[in-house]
Amino acid sequence: MSRYYISLHNKGRTDGGAVIGYDKPLRTFFLQGFFDEESDIDEPEIWLGTCLEEFPTLEFIVEEARTRDYEIGGLKHVDVIAMLAEAGHKHEPTIWERLGLIF
C-alpha cells in the first residue's frame, strides 16, 4: 500500500495531512481526510476506497472527491507516476477472495 500526503480542501477548510494512495490487496485508490483537529476521535471525515476495486483509476477517485466538494492539492507528479505504476501491475486475488470472503 502506498501513502502520499496531500492537502485536501473543502468549503474553505484545508487538511494539510490528508492521504491518497493505492491499496494493492483491495486493488483500489484511496483517499482520507481529517478536518476536525480538536476531536479525540481519529476518524476521517472522508474515506474513499474501502471496497474491492472501488476506484480502479486515479481519475475516478479524484472525480468522486469533487462530487463531494473536496479538491486535492499538493499531489506531486512523481507520486502520481508511482501510484499509477503500482496500480498498473497485475495483482492476483487475495486469499480472502479465493475463499469467497470478499466480493
N, CA, C and O atoms as a Tinker XYZ file with bonds, in Angstrom:
   412  protein
     1  N      0.844000   -1.172000    0.000000    73     2
     2  CA     0.000000    0.000000    0.000000    64     1     3
     3  C      0.886000    1.231000    0.000000    63     2     4     5
     4  O      1.814000    1.354000    0.800000    81     3
     5  N      0.587000    2.120000   -0.896000    73     3     6
     6  CA     1.315000    3.387000   -0.932000    64     5     7
     7  C      0.492000    4.456000   -0.212000    63     6     8     9
     8  O     -0.736000    4.386000   -0.162000    81     7
     9  N      1.192000    5.444000    0.342000    73     7    10
    10  CA     0.545000    6.563000    1.028000    64     9    11
    11  C      1.308000    7.831000    0.691000    63    10    12    13
    12  O      2.524000    7.898000    0.871000    81    11
    13  N      0.591000    8.836000    0.201000    73    11    14
    14  CA     1.198000   10.108000   -0.135000    64    13    15
    15  C      0.403000   11.210000    0.542000    63    14    16    17
    16  O     -0.824000   11.252000    0.445000    81    15
    17  N      1.111000   12.110000    1.233000    73    15    18
    18  CA     0.451000   13.202000    1.928000    64    17    19
    19  C      0.138000   14.327000    0.952000    63    18    20    21
    20  O      0.971000   14.726000    0.138000    81    19
    21  N     -1.080000   14.822000    1.060000    73    19    22
    22  CA    -1.580000   15.877000    0.194000    64    21    23
    23  C     -2.318000   16.900000    1.041000    63    22    24    25
    24  O     -2.471000   16.718000    2.248000    81    23
    25  N     -2.770000   17.966000    0.416000    73    23    26
    26  CA    -3.703000   18.878000    1.087000    64    25    27
    27  C     -5.073000   18.639000    0.459000    63    26    28    29
    28  O     -5.195000   18.452000   -0.752000    81    27
    29  N     -6.074000   18.647000    1.285000    73    27    30
    30  CA    -7.439000   18.412000    0.841000    64    29    31
    31  C     -8.273000   19.620000    1.259000    63    30    32    33
    32  O     -8.246000   20.032000    2.419000    81    31
    33  N     -9.004000   20.178000    0.317000    73    31    34
    34  CA    -9.768000   21.399000    0.555000    64    33    35
    35  C    -11.261000   21.108000    0.441000    63    34    36    37
    36  O    -11.704000   20.386000   -0.453000    81    35
    37  N    -12.031000   21.689000    1.373000    73    35    38
    38  CA   -13.476000   21.517000    1.364000    64    37    39
    39  C    -14.128000   22.712000    2.031000    63    38    40    41
    40  O    -13.936000   22.944000    3.224000    81    39
    41  N    -14.901000   23.474000    1.261000    73    39    42
    42  CA   -15.705000   24.584000    1.783000    64    41    43
    43  C    -14.889000   25.540000    2.661000    63    42    44    45
    44  O    -15.311000   25.903000    3.758000    81    43
    45  N    -13.728000   25.935000    2.166000    73    43    46
    46  CA   -12.896000   26.890000    2.887000    64    45    47
    47  C    -12.010000   26.278000    3.953000    63    46    48    49
    48  O    -11.243000   26.992000    4.599000    81    47
    49  N    -12.097000   25.003000    4.146000    73    47    50
    50  CA   -11.256000   24.316000    5.139000    64    49    51
    51  C    -10.161000   23.545000    4.406000    63    50    52    53
    52  O    -10.332000   23.149000    3.253000    81    51
    53  N     -9.037000   23.337000    5.085000    73    51    54
    54  CA    -7.937000   22.587000    4.493000    64    53    55
    55  C     -7.391000   21.585000    5.497000    63    54    56    57
    56  O     -7.190000   21.898000    6.671000    81    55
    57  N     -7.159000   20.379000    5.013000    73    55    58
    58  CA    -6.462000   19.363000    5.791000    64    57    59
    59  C     -5.115000   19.151000    5.109000    63    58    60    61
    60  O     -5.042000   18.543000    4.041000    81    59
    61  N     -4.059000   19.651000    5.724000    73    59    62
    62  CA    -2.722000   19.530000    5.162000    64    61    63
    63  C     -2.094000   18.170000    5.380000    63    62    64    65
    64  O     -0.992000   17.915000    4.894000    81    63
    65  N     -2.770000   17.295000    6.098000    73    63    66
    66  CA    -2.238000   15.953000    6.361000    64    65    67
    67  C     -3.102000   14.858000    5.776000    63    66    68    69
    68  O     -3.074000   13.725000    6.257000    81    67
    69  N     -3.869000   15.174000    4.747000    73    67    70
    70  CA    -4.698000   14.161000    4.099000    64    69    71
    71  C     -3.799000   13.173000    3.353000    63    70    72    73
    72  O     -2.634000   13.458000    3.076000    81    71
    73  N     -4.361000   12.014000    3.038000    73    71    74
    74  CA    -3.573000   10.943000    2.429000    64    73    75
    75  C     -4.291000   10.390000    1.206000    63    74    76    77
    76  O     -5.508000   10.205000    1.216000    81    75
    77  N     -3.519000   10.127000    0.150000    73    75    78
    78  CA    -4.017000    9.438000   -1.023000    64    77    79
    79  C     -3.026000    8.327000   -1.334000    63    78    80    81
    80  O     -1.840000    8.445000   -1.027000    81    79
    81  N     -3.500000    7.264000   -1.934000    73    79    82
    82  CA    -2.588000    6.178000   -2.265000    64    81    83
    83  C     -3.289000    5.059000   -2.999000    63    82    84    85
    84  O     -4.426000    5.197000   -3.451000    81    83
    85  N     -2.576000    3.937000   -3.108000    73    83    86
    86  CA    -3.112000    2.756000   -3.775000    64    85    87
    87  C     -3.002000    1.579000   -2.822000    63    86    88    89
    88  O     -1.941000    1.328000   -2.249000    81    87
    89  N     -4.099000    0.861000   -2.658000    73    87    90
    90  CA    -4.168000   -0.314000   -1.790000    64    89    91
    91  C     -4.131000   -1.560000   -2.670000    63    90    92    93
    92  O     -5.116000   -1.885000   -3.333000    81    91
    93  N     -2.988000   -2.261000   -2.676000    73    91    94
    94  CA    -2.826000   -3.441000   -3.537000    64    93    95
    95  C     -3.830000   -4.544000   -3.233000    63    94    96    97
    96  O     -4.455000   -5.060000   -4.159000    81    95
    97  N     -4.012000   -4.929000   -1.956000    73    95    98
    98  CA    -4.953000   -6.025000   -1.698000    64    97    99
    99  C     -6.378000   -5.733000   -2.160000    63    98   100   101
   100  O     -7.072000   -6.632000   -2.635000    81    99
   101  N     -6.815000   -4.493000   -2.026000    73    99   102
   102  CA    -8.164000   -4.138000   -2.474000    64   101   103
   103  C     -8.184000   -3.687000   -3.932000    63   102   104   105
   104  O     -9.256000   -3.527000   -4.515000    81   103
   105  N     -7.023000   -3.485000   -4.517000    73   103   106
   106  CA    -6.907000   -3.031000   -5.905000    64   105   107
   107  C     -7.748000   -1.773000   -6.153000    63   106   108   109
   108  O     -8.554000   -1.707000   -7.080000    81   107
   109  N     -7.528000   -0.789000   -5.293000    73   107   110
   110  CA    -8.259000    0.472000   -5.391000    64   109   111
   111  C     -7.401000    1.629000   -4.906000    63   110   112   113
   112  O     -6.542000    1.462000   -4.040000    81   111
   113  N     -7.642000    2.793000   -5.469000    73   111   114
   114  CA    -7.063000    4.013000   -4.928000    64   113   115
   115  C     -7.895000    4.403000   -3.713000    63   114   116   117
   116  O     -9.084000    4.093000   -3.642000    81   115
   117  N     -7.268000    5.082000   -2.759000    73   115   118
   118  CA    -8.000000    5.525000   -1.570000    64   117   119
   119  C     -7.635000    6.961000   -1.233000    63   118   120   121
   120  O     -6.597000    7.472000   -1.654000    81   119
   121  N     -8.507000    7.600000   -0.467000    73   119   122
   122  CA    -8.334000    8.984000   -0.046000    64   121   123
   123  C     -8.891000    9.121000    1.366000    63   122   124   125
   124  O    -10.006000    8.683000    1.652000    81   123
   125  N     -8.096000    9.737000    2.246000    73   123   126
   126  CA    -8.552000   10.000000    3.617000    64   125   127
   127  C     -8.294000   11.458000    3.951000    63   126   128   129
   128  O     -7.228000   12.000000    3.660000    81   127
   129  N     -9.289000   12.083000    4.568000    73   127   130
   130  CA    -9.145000   13.463000    5.005000    64   129   131
   131  C     -9.670000   13.639000    6.416000    63   130   132   133
   132  O    -10.773000   13.199000    6.740000    81   131
   133  N     -8.869000   14.288000    7.255000    73   131   134
   134  CA    -9.220000   14.562000    8.647000    64   133   135
   135  C     -9.276000   16.078000    8.818000    63   134   136   137
   136  O     -8.253000   16.750000    8.694000    81   135
   137  N    -10.436000   16.611000    9.096000    73   135   138
   138  CA   -10.572000   18.062000    9.202000    64   137   139
   139  C    -10.756000   18.549000   10.629000    63   138   140   141
   140  O    -10.463000   19.710000   10.913000    81   139
   141  N    -11.224000   17.717000   11.525000    73   139   142
   142  CA   -11.507000   18.128000   12.898000    64   141   143
   143  C    -10.307000   17.816000   13.783000    63   142   144   145
   144  O    -10.199000   16.722000   14.337000    81   143
   145  N     -9.399000   18.798000   13.910000    73   143   146
   146  CA    -8.194000   18.598000   14.712000    64   145   147
   147  C     -8.474000   18.606000   16.202000    63   146   148   149
   148  O     -7.650000   18.128000   16.981000    81   147
   149  N     -9.615000   19.136000   16.618000    73   147   150
   150  CA    -9.931000   19.222000   18.038000    64   149   151
   151  C    -10.549000   17.943000   18.583000    63   150   152   153
   152  O    -10.625000   17.762000   19.799000    81   151
   153  N    -10.982000   17.071000   17.717000    73   151   154
   154  CA   -11.640000   15.842000   18.148000    64   153   155
   155  C    -10.615000   14.828000   18.656000    63   154   156   157
   156  O     -9.501000   14.739000   18.141000    81   155
   157  N    -11.011000   14.075000   19.666000    73   155   158
   158  CA   -10.174000   12.999000   20.184000    64   157   159
   159  C    -10.315000   11.733000   19.345000    63   158   160   161
   160  O     -9.522000   10.801000   19.471000    81   159
   161  N    -11.320000   11.712000   18.500000    73   159   162
   162  CA   -11.580000   10.542000   17.667000    64   161   163
   163  C    -10.739000   10.656000   16.401000    63   162   164   165
   164  O    -10.832000   11.642000   15.671000    81   163
   165  N     -9.926000    9.648000   16.150000    73   163   166
   166  CA    -9.051000    9.650000   14.982000    64   165   167
   167  C     -9.757000    8.973000   13.818000    63   166   168   169
   168  O     -9.339000    7.921000   13.334000    81   167
   169  N    -10.839000    9.606000   13.385000    73   167   170
   170  CA   -11.663000    9.053000   12.304000    64   169   171
   171  C    -11.725000   10.066000   11.167000    63   170   172   173
   172  O    -11.969000   11.250000   11.401000    81   171
   173  N    -11.507000    9.608000    9.940000    73   171   174
   174  CA   -11.523000   10.558000    8.822000    64   173   175
   175  C    -12.911000   11.097000    8.526000    63   174   176   177
   176  O    -13.910000   10.396000    8.688000    81   175
   177  N    -12.963000   12.345000    8.092000    73   175   178
   178  CA   -14.220000   12.937000    7.643000    64   177   179
   179  C    -14.612000   12.346000    6.292000    63   178   180   181
   180  O    -15.791000   12.125000    6.016000    81   179
   181  N    -13.614000   12.096000    5.461000    73   179   182
   182  CA   -13.847000   11.453000    4.179000    64   181   183
   183  C    -12.859000   10.297000    4.059000    63   182   184   185
   184  O    -11.671000   10.435000    4.350000    81   183
   185  N    -13.383000    9.157000    3.624000    73   183   186
   186  CA   -12.546000    7.985000    3.418000    64   185   187
   187  C    -13.117000    7.229000    2.233000    63   186   188   189
   188  O    -14.103000    6.502000    2.350000    81   187
   189  N    -12.482000    7.417000    1.105000    73   187   190
   190  CA   -12.906000    6.750000   -0.124000    64   189   191
   191  C    -11.939000    5.619000   -0.436000    63   190   192   193
   192  O    -10.751000    5.709000   -0.125000    81   191
   193  N    -12.443000    4.561000   -1.047000    73   191   194
   194  CA   -11.587000    3.458000   -1.457000    64   193   195
   195  C    -11.445000    2.390000   -0.396000    63   194   196   197
   196  O    -10.337000    1.947000   -0.094000    81   195
   197  N    -12.564000    1.977000    0.169000    73   195   198
   198  CA   -12.539000    0.962000    1.224000    64   197   199
   199  C    -13.041000   -0.396000    0.744000    63   198   200   201
   200  O    -13.029000   -1.364000    1.505000    81   199
   201  N    -13.476000   -0.477000   -0.496000    73   199   202
   202  CA   -14.033000   -1.721000   -1.030000    64   201   203
   203  C    -13.185000   -2.231000   -2.195000    63   202   204   205
   204  O    -12.478000   -1.464000   -2.849000    81   203
   205  N    -13.266000   -3.505000   -2.436000    73   203   206
   206  CA   -12.522000   -4.148000   -3.509000    64   205   207
   207  C    -12.808000   -3.479000   -4.856000    63   206   208   209
   208  O    -13.958000   -3.388000   -5.287000    81   207
   209  N    -11.742000   -3.016000   -5.511000    73   207   210
   210  CA   -11.799000   -2.404000   -6.835000    64   209   211
   211  C    -12.790000   -1.233000   -6.936000    63   210   212   213
   212  O    -13.361000   -0.992000   -8.000000    81   211
   213  N    -12.988000   -0.520000   -5.842000    73   211   214
   214  CA   -13.942000    0.589000   -5.815000    64   213   215
   215  C    -13.517000    1.739000   -6.741000    63   214   216   217
   216  O    -14.347000    2.295000   -7.460000    81   215
   217  N    -12.231000    2.093000   -6.722000    73   215   218
   218  CA   -11.704000    3.162000   -7.575000    64   217   219
   219  C    -10.463000    2.631000   -8.303000    63   218   220   221
   220  O     -9.339000    2.824000   -7.840000    81   219
   221  N    -10.669000    1.968000   -9.433000    73   219   222
   222  CA    -9.542000    1.346000  -10.129000    64   221   223
   223  C     -8.604000    2.340000  -10.817000    63   222   224   225
   224  O     -7.496000    1.973000  -11.208000    81   223
   225  N     -9.038000    3.593000  -10.969000    73   223   226
   226  CA    -8.163000    4.605000  -11.565000    64   225   227
   227  C     -8.095000    5.826000  -10.654000    63   226   228   229
   228  O     -9.007000    6.097000   -9.874000    81   227
   229  N     -7.007000    6.539000  -10.774000    73   227   230
   230  CA    -6.826000    7.767000  -10.004000    64   229   231
   231  C     -7.878000    8.798000  -10.398000    63   230   232   233
   232  O     -8.378000    9.544000   -9.556000    81   231
   233  N     -8.204000    8.830000  -11.672000    73   231   234
   234  CA    -9.211000    9.775000  -12.165000    64   233   235
   235  C    -10.562000    9.554000  -11.481000    63   234   236   237
   236  O    -11.240000   10.520000  -11.132000    81   235
   237  N    -10.957000    8.306000  -11.290000    73   235   238
   238  CA   -12.249000    8.014000  -10.658000    64   237   239
   239  C    -12.321000    8.552000   -9.235000    63   238   240   241
   240  O    -13.344000    9.104000   -8.829000    81   239
   241  N    -11.247000    8.395000   -8.481000    73   239   242
   242  CA   -11.307000    8.842000   -7.080000    64   241   243
   243  C    -11.258000   10.362000   -6.988000    63   242   244   245
   244  O    -11.894000   10.947000   -6.112000    81   243
   245  N    -10.511000   11.009000   -7.883000    73   243   246
   246  CA   -10.476000   12.474000   -7.907000    64   245   247
   247  C    -11.864000   13.017000   -8.246000    63   246   248   249
   248  O    -12.330000   13.969000   -7.620000    81   247
   249  N    -12.517000   12.416000   -9.227000    73   247   250
   250  CA   -13.860000   12.862000   -9.615000    64   249   251
   251  C    -14.877000   12.614000   -8.494000    63   250   252   253
   252  O    -15.750000   13.449000   -8.261000    81   251
   253  N    -14.772000   11.497000   -7.813000    73   251   254
   254  CA   -15.691000   11.229000   -6.697000    64   253   255
   255  C    -15.491000   12.245000   -5.577000    63   254   256   257
   256  O    -16.462000   12.728000   -4.994000    81   255
   257  N    -14.241000   12.569000   -5.278000    73   255   258
   258  CA   -13.961000   13.583000   -4.262000    64   257   259
   259  C    -14.580000   14.922000   -4.667000    63   258   260   261
   260  O    -15.151000   15.623000   -3.832000    81   259
   261  N    -14.467000   15.268000   -5.930000    73   259   262
   262  CA   -15.035000   16.535000   -6.420000    64   261   263
   263  C    -16.551000   16.557000   -6.324000    63   262   264   265
   264  O    -17.130000   17.605000   -6.040000    81   263
   265  N    -17.210000   15.424000   -6.556000    73   263   266
   266  CA   -18.665000   15.399000   -6.419000    64   265   267
   267  C    -19.091000   15.650000   -4.977000    63   266   268   269
   268  O    -20.229000   16.039000   -4.718000    81   267
   269  N    -18.174000   15.426000   -4.046000    73   267   270
   270  CA   -18.450000   15.676000   -2.625000    64   269   271
   271  C    -17.853000   17.000000   -2.162000    63   270   272   273
   272  O    -17.752000   17.251000   -0.961000    81   271
   273  N    -17.459000   17.844000   -3.105000    73   271   274
   274  CA   -16.905000   19.185000   -2.848000    64   273   275
   275  C    -15.528000   19.168000   -2.193000    63   274   276   277
   276  O    -15.202000   20.084000   -1.439000    81   275
   277  N    -14.724000   18.162000   -2.456000    73   275   278
   278  CA   -13.342000   18.098000   -1.980000    64   277   279
   279  C    -12.417000   18.286000   -3.174000    63   278   280   281
   280  O    -12.647000   17.726000   -4.246000    81   279
   281  N    -11.371000   19.079000   -2.977000    73   279   282
   282  CA   -10.359000   19.287000   -4.009000    64   281   283
   283  C     -9.007000   18.857000   -3.456000    63   282   284   285
   284  O     -8.641000   19.190000   -2.329000    81   283
   285  N     -8.282000   18.118000   -4.270000    73   283   286
   286  CA    -6.969000   17.604000   -3.891000    64   285   287
   287  C     -5.907000   18.599000   -4.340000    63   286   288   289
   288  O     -5.938000   19.086000   -5.471000    81   287
   289  N     -4.973000   18.896000   -3.451000    73   287   290
   290  CA    -3.863000   19.782000   -3.775000    64   289   291
   291  C     -2.557000   19.181000   -3.273000    63   290   292   293
   292  O     -2.545000   18.323000   -2.390000    81   291
   293  N     -1.478000   19.645000   -3.845000    73   291   294
   294  CA    -0.164000   19.232000   -3.373000    64   293   295
   295  C      0.261000   17.836000   -3.776000    63   294   296   297
   296  O      1.205000   17.290000   -3.205000    81   295
   297  N     -0.413000   17.252000   -4.740000    73   295   298
   298  CA    -0.033000   15.917000   -5.205000    64   297   299
   299  C      1.103000   16.076000   -6.214000    63   298   300   301
   300  O      0.935000   16.699000   -7.263000    81   299
   301  N      2.247000   15.510000   -5.884000    73   299   302
   302  CA     3.434000   15.650000   -6.722000    64   301   303
   303  C      3.366000   14.729000   -7.935000    63   302   304   305
   304  O      2.819000   13.628000   -7.876000    81   303
   305  N      3.937000   15.210000   -9.033000    73   303   306
   306  CA     3.967000   14.440000  -10.278000    64   305   307
   307  C      4.636000   13.082000  -10.069000    63   306   308   309
   308  O      4.145000   12.068000  -10.567000    81   307
   309  N      5.727000   13.055000   -9.352000    73   307   310
   310  CA     6.442000   11.803000   -9.110000    64   309   311
   311  C      5.577000   10.814000   -8.313000    63   310   312   313
   312  O      5.675000    9.605000   -8.522000    81   311
   313  N      4.740000   11.313000   -7.411000    73   311   314
   314  CA     3.844000   10.459000   -6.640000    64   313   315
   315  C      2.731000    9.889000   -7.520000    63   314   316   317
   316  O      2.341000    8.732000   -7.365000    81   315
   317  N      2.228000   10.702000   -8.437000    73   315   318
   318  CA     1.207000   10.223000   -9.383000    64   317   319
   319  C      1.777000    9.082000  -10.214000    63   318   320   321
   320  O      1.128000    8.049000  -10.384000    81   319
   321  N      2.988000    9.266000  -10.731000    73   319   322
   322  CA     3.629000    8.232000  -11.544000    64   321   323
   323  C      3.825000    6.958000  -10.732000    63   322   324   325
   324  O      3.581000    5.861000  -11.235000    81   323
   325  N      4.262000    7.090000   -9.487000    73   323   326
   326  CA     4.478000    5.914000   -8.629000    64   325   327
   327  C      3.172000    5.172000   -8.365000    63   326   328   329
   328  O      3.143000    3.942000   -8.410000    81   327
   329  N      2.089000    5.904000   -8.089000    73   327   330
   330  CA     0.799000    5.257000   -7.846000    64   329   331
   331  C      0.282000    4.562000   -9.097000    63   330   332   333
   332  O     -0.227000    3.444000   -9.023000    81   331
   333  N      0.411000    5.220000  -10.244000    73   331   334
   334  CA    -0.052000    4.616000  -11.491000    64   333   335
   335  C      0.750000    3.367000  -11.825000    63   334   336   337
   336  O      0.196000    2.392000  -12.333000    81   335
   337  N      2.040000    3.388000  -11.546000    73   335   338
   338  CA     2.873000    2.203000  -11.782000    64   337   339
   339  C      2.445000    1.065000  -10.866000    63   338   340   341
   340  O      2.359000   -0.084000  -11.297000    81   339
   341  N      2.181000    1.380000   -9.615000    73   339   342
   342  CA     1.742000    0.361000   -8.663000    64   341   343
   343  C      0.393000   -0.230000   -9.071000    63   342   344   345
   344  O      0.193000   -1.442000   -8.990000    81   343
   345  N     -0.520000    0.617000   -9.503000    73   343   346
   346  CA    -1.852000    0.155000   -9.901000    64   345   347
   347  C     -1.817000   -0.610000  -11.216000    63   346   348   349
   348  O     -2.709000   -1.413000  -11.491000    81   347
   349  N     -0.785000   -0.364000  -12.035000    73   347   350
   350  CA    -0.702000   -0.998000  -13.336000    64   349   351
   351  C     -0.238000   -2.439000  -13.314000    63   350   352   353
   352  O     -0.313000   -3.126000  -14.333000    81   351
   353  N      0.239000   -2.912000  -12.174000    73   351   354
   354  CA     0.687000   -4.299000  -12.064000    64   353   355
   355  C     -0.504000   -5.227000  -11.931000    63   354   356   357
   356  O     -1.527000   -4.858000  -11.354000    81   355
   357  N     -0.370000   -6.424000  -12.462000    73   355   358
   358  CA    -1.426000   -7.428000  -12.301000    64   357   359
   359  C     -1.334000   -7.980000  -10.889000    63   358   360   361
   360  O     -0.278000   -8.446000  -10.460000    81   359
   361  N     -2.425000   -7.925000  -10.188000    73   359   362
   362  CA    -2.460000   -8.406000   -8.810000    64   361   363
   363  C     -3.339000   -9.644000   -8.741000    63   362   364   365
   364  O     -4.488000   -9.639000   -9.182000    81   363
   365  N     -2.785000  -10.683000   -8.189000    73   363   366
   366  CA    -3.528000  -11.923000   -8.024000    64   365   367
   367  C     -4.598000  -11.750000   -6.943000    63   366   368   369
   368  O     -4.437000  -10.924000   -6.045000    81   367
   369  N     -5.690000  -12.520000   -7.019000    73   367   370
   370  CA    -6.706000  -12.454000   -5.963000    64   369   371
   371  C     -6.099000  -12.830000   -4.606000    63   370   372   373
   372  O     -5.246000  -13.712000   -4.513000    81   371
   373  N     -6.553000  -12.152000   -3.577000    73   371   374
   374  CA    -6.076000  -12.440000   -2.227000    64   373   375
   375  C     -6.677000  -13.748000   -1.736000    63   374   376   377
   376  O     -7.616000  -14.272000   -2.334000    81   375
   377  N     -6.142000  -14.259000   -0.667000    73   375   378
   378  CA    -6.689000  -15.492000   -0.088000    64   377   379
   379  C     -8.145000  -15.310000    0.316000    63   378   380   381
   380  O     -8.947000  -16.241000    0.242000    81   379
   381  N     -8.478000  -14.082000    0.748000    73   379   382
   382  CA    -9.858000  -13.795000    1.162000    64   381   383
   383  C    -10.812000  -13.880000   -0.028000    63   382   384   385
   384  O    -11.945000  -14.342000    0.108000    81   383
   385  N    -10.349000  -13.437000   -1.180000    73   383   386
   386  CA   -11.166000  -13.544000   -2.392000    64   385   387
   387  C    -11.305000  -15.000000   -2.813000    63   386   388   389
   388  O    -12.389000  -15.454000   -3.181000    81   387
   389  N    -10.182000  -15.730000   -2.753000    73   387   390
   390  CA   -10.210000  -17.142000   -3.166000    64   389   391
   391  C    -11.114000  -17.963000   -2.261000    63   390   392   393
   392  O    -11.704000  -18.949000   -2.704000    81   391
   393  N    -11.229000  -17.571000   -1.004000    73   391   394
   394  CA   -12.112000  -18.269000   -0.059000    64   393   395
   395  C    -13.550000  -17.784000   -0.153000    63   394   396   397
   396  O    -14.439000  -18.344000    0.490000    81   395
   397  N    -13.786000  -16.742000   -0.952000    73   395   398
   398  CA   -15.134000  -16.214000   -1.114000    64   397   399
   399  C    -15.591000  -15.309000    0.014000    63   398   400   401
   400  O    -16.788000  -15.087000    0.194000    81   399
   401  N    -14.626000  -14.780000    0.780000    73   399   402
   402  CA   -14.978000  -13.917000    1.911000    64   401   403
   403  C    -15.044000  -12.443000    1.533000    63   402   404   405
   404  O    -15.625000  -11.643000    2.266000    81   403
   405  N    -14.451000  -12.075000    0.391000    73   403   406
   406  CA   -14.517000  -10.717000   -0.135000    64   405   407
   407  C    -15.049000  -10.808000   -1.553000    63   406   408   409
   408  O    -14.580000  -11.615000   -2.356000    81   407
   409  N    -16.038000   -9.967000   -1.853000    73   407   410
   410  CA   -16.645000   -9.995000   -3.188000    64   409   411
   411  C    -16.314000   -8.738000   -3.929000    63   410   412
   412  O    -16.734000   -8.568000   -5.074000    81   411
